[in-house]
Amino acid sequence: MQAAESLIRPSTWQQEKALIKARAYVAGVQYNFIWTPQDKAKFRRLWRENRGLMYICNELDRHWVEVMVLAADLLDRGQIKERERPLFG
């Protein structure tokens, strides 16, 4: 029985986590999802003004994916309201 047990490597959660991270695909690492309070306030103002996605992107000098994620996050947290005009409009 000891021979069979010696073939099984003990595995800790730290080892398992390291293996998962080594094989994992992380989406969006090329984007910047960190927002200053000033940029967040500017986004909220532009959102209230019903500005379109590309206008907001140009004003904030951000990629559209970054702005979409911010909008989704703020909507989810109830910090902005849904609006009639679609973001892509």
N, C-alpha and C positions, 0 to 999 in steps of 0.2 A: 504494500500500500504506500509506503514511503516513496518508492520510485515514481509512481503515478502522481503523487502530490508534488514532487519536485519539478515535474513538467509544467505545473500551473504556477505562473508568476504571480506573486501577490500584487494586487493593484489597488492603489489608493485613489481617492477622488481627485487629488491633485494630478496624478498621472493620467487618469481618464480625461480630465479637463484639458491637459496639455495635448493629448492626442486629438481631441475634438477640435481644439483651436488650430492645430497644425493642418487639419484636413478641411476646415470650414472655409466657405466663401463669404466674405464680408462685402455687402453691397454698399455703394455710395462713399467709399473712402476718398474718392477724388473731390468730394464736395465739402463745403464749409457750412456746418449746421450750427455754428456758434454765432449768436447775435448780441450786439451791444444793446444796452437799454435805449440808446438814441436811435439805432436802426429799427428796433422793435417798435418804438413810438412812431417813427416815420412810416413804417409799414402800416400800423393801425390807422394813422391819419389817411394814408392813400386808400386803404381799404374802405374807410367810411366815405371817402370821396367817390367811391365806385370806380376807381381806376382799373384798367385792364392789366393782365399779367405782365406783358412786355413793358408797359409803361413803368410799373412798379420795379421790375428787374433793372431797367435803365436808371431809374432814380436811386436805387440802392446799390447799383453796380454788382449785381448778383446773378447767378445762373438761375434759370427758371425752375429747376428742380429744387434748389434751396428755398426759393420763395414759396413754392407749392407745399413743401414740408412744413415751413413755418405757418402757413395758412391752415393746414390740416391740424397742426398741433394746437394753435390758438383756438380754432373752432372746437376741437375736442375738449379743451379746458374751459370753454365758455367765455374766453376773453375777447372774442369777436363774434359778431352775429352773422348768420347766413344772410346772403343778399340776393336781390332779384336778378341782377345782372351777373351772368356767369363770369368767372375769372378770365376765361379765354376770350371773352367778348370784346 
